[in-house]
Amino acid sequence: RVFDFLISSGKWGRTPTGTFRIWTKLRYTKMEGGSKVLGTYYYLPNVPWVMYFYNDEIPKWRGFGLHGTYWHSNFGHPMSHGCINMRTEEAGQLYYWAQPDLRGRGSILAGDDNPGTPVVIYGEAPVM
């Protein structure tokens, strides 16, 4: 084991389980979604240390990722729309450890010559 972090997984949307691969790392990005009608809408500018992951069942466009979280500190409890919320400083540690290698940049896409780290997500989020 390299790191052991307390996270928050999906509450308004289930966090997928399985084996994935990081396909891009973004130093900051805007996240927006949910439903205004259902009261689940969110608008989060400058989300830090974002590592989006995918596999054959969960395509890239679904937008699942690991990332830093500045809008809550309730780690250990479901809080997200499916992403893995992490303490910002811990997400930063993981960002620099995980592949693809940044090659001196702040953000990067994985490629055949610079693949992303495998991510294994297990367990099952409680049904809310």
PEMO-V66295 format. One record per run of one state. SS is the DSSP state (~ for helix, > for strand, _ for the rest). FROM is the first residue (numbers start at 1). TO is the last residue. Records with the same first field share a line. If there is no record, write none. Layout:
SS->FROM-TO, FROM-TO
This chain:
_->1-7, 9-9, 11-17, 34-41, 55-59, 63-64, 70-79, 81-83, 98-107, 110-110, 112-113, 115-117, 122-128
>->8-8, 10-10, 18-33, 42-54, 65-69, 80-80, 84-87, 108-109, 111-111, 114-114, 118-121
~->60-62, 88-97
